[in-house]
């Protein structure tokens, strides 16, 4: 989610389960209200939903100033925590405590820190944000703990919490043993937050958007859809300057969608930025909601633009007005009534802000989906995604009942919903009308043929009857005596 987006994550998730629950000491738990600390779960070594880890926190000070990036940078006390009794599991019975290692963020990747802790017999890792970080718990939940390419070697779960909350935990650990419960339950909320990562130059991304548009339009203000783009940085002076918006700095780069073709990564980054700005300037709040309440937003113009751009501005072509790029993009935005001045002002004033956010929150894959802050691991099929979204509501809205049962054709709030979009309904209606017309034509032809056949039989019978009477009359005449 982007920094200036009007919808706060806490307003979406409401009373979703916390990821870290302080079990002891009680004075530390009280500092967090319900004893819960919310964080961002790593995309590597991710646990299964419903998993629970109960353990004592362990921490070793950084001796070499490497911020826990090397095995020799810190040591963990070899204590069996014998003074701590087994705690009660939520399912009943006692549960042994495991080692939950606390480390600091910085200097190396998330994967490297967790892999080192894993080698030190950690069963889970809590990573505290950098010491100078002022990110709130809400902002931390939007940070993606991404895989650096070596995540397959990590087998334990990990999560990132804010510096403010982590400092309280570390201070308490210096005095007493801290026992926590880590939970990974599917968060449920009034509004489902869907973060979708894609690239404006990816055909696969827009195949998904085309199919998902119908459900998104139906759910509308029940679903907070937030587009993200696969933007990354390269080392300064890189020879791949054609991939970046600014070749000298290589801060904002994107994949080249057509190899040696005319489209470059730089053009993709520029299109990514236009679409981000379009979404920001055109997103509208629910008109039935109190403006003071920050509910979900929906951008009709964004959806219309991305759906039409694939056909109106394809990657292949010779005419700039009808080929991927700025000229075609502005022509299409004009056609659908976009405020071009607002988009231009946004791309001019907010470029670094929005693109930096995309680089910082790069996902685990160029095309990825996160629901209510949790990584979606299922197939990126619009029907499977819809099921996951509908099960993310605290109370499933009526629209989901219709979308998940496409055989039910009903009208809700004056709009027909059947799990398909309007164009599909129109095509189905045309097909049914044509089928009825064909059936009527065939029936009429059958009836005409049948009537004609019946008439011919009636005529033949009548002729045969007349011929029979004529034959009898001739026979009677032949029986009379001849007279001369």
N, C-alpha and C positions, 0 to 999 in steps of 0.2 A: 504494500500500500504506500502511496506517496505521502510525503510529509504534510502537504497542505490539504489532504483530503478531509472533508468535513465530518466524516463518520469515525468515531473513536472505536477502537477494538473492544474496549471494556463495555461500551453500550451494546455491542453485538453479542459478546459472549455471556454477558450477564453473570449468572451463577454457575458457569461451567466449572467442572472439577479442576482444582489446582494441581500443578505438577509436583510440587514439593509441599509436604505437610510436616511441620515441626512437631514431633511427639514429645521431646524433652530437650532441654529443661523448660518448664512451663513459662518462666519469665520471658524466654526468647519467643515462644509461640505467641504470647500476648502482644508482642511488638508488631505482629502481622495480622492483627484482628482475629480472623478465623484460624490463624496458624498456617495459612496457605501462602506460598510464593509461586508466582507464575513466571514461566520462562519459555525459551524456544528450544524445541527438541531437535537434535541433530538428524540430518537426513541419512547418515550412515550409522550402522549398528543400531538402527531404530528398533524399538520394542514393538511387540504386537499390542493392539488395543486391548485393554483390560489387564495388562501386566501390572504387578505390584512388586516393588523392591523396597524392603525395609532394612535399614542399616545405620551404622554409626559413621559420622563424618571423620575423615582423616585428612590432615594437611601438613605439608612440609614446606618450610620457608625456602625461597629461591636463594641459593648460596652463591651462585656465579652470575646472577643478574640475567639469566636466560629465560625468565618467566615460565619455568616448567617445560621448556622445549627440548631439554636433553636429560638423559637418564641420571647423569651425575650432578644435575642442578639442585636436586632436592632428595630428602630421605623421609620415609614414613616410619613412625614408631611402631615397632613390632609388639603390639599389645593385643591380647585376645579379648579385651574388654570384659574380663571376668566379673567385674563389679556391677555389670549391667544385666539384669534378668532378661530372659526371653520375653518379648512383647507379644501381646495378643493380636493375632491376625484377624482381619475383618471377617473372615469366613469361619472363625472359631479356631480354638487351639493356639498353641504357642508357635512362634516362628523365630528361627535363628537370625541374628543380625549379620549382614554382609558388610564389606568394606566399600564405602562411597567416598571416593577421593575428590578433594576440592583443589582446583588449580586456577591460575589467573590467565586471562586472555591476553594475547600480545606476542609479537615477534615471530610466530610461526603459525601454521594452519591448525584448525580445530582437530583435524585427523591426527596430526603428529602428537599433539598434547594427549589426546585420549589413548592413542596407541602406546605411549610411554607409560601412562598410568595403568593400562591394562597389563603391561609387562611387570608392574609392581603389585600384581594380584588385586587390582581394583575390580569390583563387580559392576560399578556404575561411576560416572563422573559428573560432578557439578562444576561448571566453569563460571567464574565470576568475571564480569566485564572489567576492562582496564581501569586502573586506579584513578585516572583523570577523566573517566567517562561520566557524563551527566545524563545518559539515556535513562528514561523512566522504565518501569516494568512494562508499561504498554508499548513503548518503542522497542524494547528488547524482544518482545513477542513477534515483532515484524522482521527481525534479523534472521536470515537463513544460515544455519550452521551447515554449510555446503561441504560436499565431498571434494577433496583435492585430487581425486583419481586413485587414491590408495585406501579408500574406505572399506574395501573388501577384506582388509586385514583386521578390521575392528569388529569385535563380537559383542561388545557391551554397550548399553545405552548411555547417552550423555545429554546434557542440556545446559543452556546458557541463562544466567540470571543477571540482574542489574548490579552495578557496583554498589549502589546505596544499600540494597538488601543484602548483597554478599558480604559487605563490610560488617554489618550487624552479626551475621552468622560467624564470621571469622573471629570477631571480638569475643563472642560467647564461647567459641571453641577453645580460646586461650585460657578460659577459666573452668569450663566443664565439658563433659562429653555430650555431644549433640546427636540425638537419634532422630532420623527422618523416615518418612514414608514417601516413596516416589510412585506416582500413579500415572498411568497412560490410558485414561478413559476417553471415549469419543466425546468431545464437547458438544453440547446441544444448546441452542439459542433461539431467540425469537426471530432473528434474521440470520441467514447463513451467509458467511463471508467466503467468497470464492476468488482466490488469487490465481490468475492464469498466466503463465509465462509462454511467450511465443516470439516469432520474428515476422516482421512485415514481408520478408522475402521467402517465407516458408509456405509451401502449398499444403503440407500436412496440417499446419495450424489452422488454416482457413477452411479446410475440409471439416474440421471439428466445429469451428464457429458456425459454418453454414447449417450443420445438423443440430447444433445446440441453440440456435437462435430462437426457434419456436418455444421450447421450454423457458428460456430466459425471458422472452416477451410475456409469456403467460405468468410466470412467477413475479416478474417486475420488481415491486418494492419489497417483496419478501426475500429477495436475493440481492446481496451487494456484490456485484461482479466488478473486479478490479483488474484491468489489463496490465501486464508487465511485459518487458521486451528483453530479449537475450542480447544485452550489451556488455562488453567486457573491455579491459585495458590490455595494452601491449607495452613492452619495454620501449622507452623513448628511443627514437632513431631506428626503429624496426623497419626492415625492408618491406613489410606488408602495409605500407602507408595507405594503399588504396582501400584498405578495410576500415579506415578510421575517419571520423569527421574532421579531425585536425591531425594531419600526418606527422607534424613535428612533435606533438606531445603524445599522441596515440592513447588519449584518455578514454575515448568513446569509440569503440569498434564493434563491427557486426560481421557475421559470415557473408561471404560472397555467394549469392544464390545461383549464379549461372556460369561459374568458372571463368573461362576466357571470354564470355559474352560481355555486352556493354554495361550490364548492371554491376555496380561495385558495392562493397560493404559500406562505403561512405554514403551512398544513396540510400541504403537500407537504414542506417542510423538516422538520417534526415527524415525518412518516412516514419520511423518509429517515433521520433519526437513530434511530428505533426499529429500522429494518432493519439499520443499521450495528451497533447494539448487539446485536441478535439474532445477527448473524453472529459478532461477537466472543465472546459468552458461550456460544455453542453449538458453535463449531468444535471438532472432535475430531482428535487425531492418530491415525496408523495404529497399531492395537493390536498389530500384528505387529512394530513397530519398537521399538528400544531407546529408552526415554523420554529418555535423555541426548542423543540425536540429534534435531536440530530438522528434522523432515521436513515434508511437506505436510500440511495440515489439510483436513477436509471437514465441512460443516455440513448434516446431513440436515434439521434443523428449518428452517433458512433456506430451502432449496429448496422444502420442502413449503409453507412460509408464502407465499412470493412467488408460487408457482404457484396456490395456492388463493385468495389475496387478490383477484386480478383478478375471479374469479367471485363470491366471497363478499362482497366489499366494493367493488362497482363505483362509478365516479364519479357515476353518475346514480342517484337514489333519494330516498325521503322518510324512511325509517326509519333513524335513526343507527346502530342495531345491525347494519344490513346495507347501509351506505353508507360510502364512503371517509372515514376519520377515526379518531380515537383509540378511540372506543367499539367500533367494529367490529373494529379492529386487536387490541385486548385480548381481545375475545371469541374471535377466531380463534386467537390465541396460546394461550389457555386450552384450546381444543378440540384442539390438536395437542401439548399437554403442555409448553409453554415455561415456563421458570422466570420468572414475571412479576416477582418481587422483584429478580432479577438484572438484568433488562432495565430496570426502573425505576431501580435504583441507577446503572446505566450512563448512562442519559439524563440523570440528575441531576448526576452527577459528571464525566462525560466529554464533555458536549455541546460545549463550546468547543474542546476538544482535537481531537475528531473532525471537527467542522464546519470549523474553521480549516484543517485538513489538506485538506479537500475544496476549499475556496476557493483555497488555495495551489497545489494540483495540478490545477487545472481543465484539462480536455483540449481538443483542437482542435475538438471537436464535442460537442453534448449527449449523443450516443450514440457511443461510441468504444471501440476494443479495442486493447490493447497486449500483445504476446506476448514474454516473456523480455526486457522492457524496450524492445522495438522496436515502432514504430507499425505496426499492421495496416492495409494499404491496400486489401485486397480487399473484395468485397461482404459485407455482414453477413448472410450466409446460413449456417445452422448446418452445412451440409455443407462449404462452402468453409472455414469456420473450423476445423472438425474436421480437414480435410486439413492446414491450416497448423499446427495444434497437433501433430499426429502427426509432421510433418516437423521439429518443433522438439526432438524427443528425440534424445539422443546415440545411444541404442539403442532403436528403436521397441518398445514393450511389446506382448505378444500381443493385448491388448484392441484396439489400433489395427488390427491385421490383420483382426479380426472386424468392427469398426465401418466400416472402409473397404471391406469386401466384404459388403454386407447380404444377399447371396444365400446366404451360408454360415450355416447354423443349427447352432450347436454349443454345448456346455456347457463353461464355464470356471469352475473353482472352485465348481461347483454352481449357477451362475447362468446362465440362457440369455441369450446376446448375439446380436443380429442387426442392430445398427445402429439399432434402434427401441426405444421404451420398452415397459414391461410392459403398459400398457393397450392399445397397438396390437397386441401379440402376442395378448392375450385376444380382442380383436375379430376378429383373423384366424382364431383357433382356432374361435370361434363361427361365423364365416362358413363355414369348411371343414366343420364338423359339420353345419350347415344344408344345405350343398351336397350332402354325402353322403346325408343323410336324404331330400332331394328326389329325388336320383338313384335311391335305393332305391325310393321311392314310385312314381316313373315307371316303373321297371323292373318292379315288381310289377304295376302296372296294365297294362303292355304284355303281360306274361306271362299275366295273367288273360284279357285280350281275345283273345290268340292261342289259348289253350287252349279258350276257349268257341267261337271260330270253327272250330277243328279238330274239336271235338265235333259242332258243327252240320253240318259237311261229312260227317263219318262217318255221322251219323244219316240225312242225306239220301241218301247213297250206299246205305245199308242199305235205306231205304224204296224207293228206285228199284229195287234188286235184287229185293226182295220183290214189287213191282208187276210187274216183268218176268216172274218165275216164275208169278205169278197169271195174267198174260195168256196165257202158253203153255198153261197148264192149261185155260183157257177155250176156246182154239182147238181143243185136242184133243177136248174135249167136243162142240164144234159139228160135227166131222167124222163122228160116229157116225150110222148110218141111223136114221131115225125108226121106231118100232114102236108099233102100235096095239093 
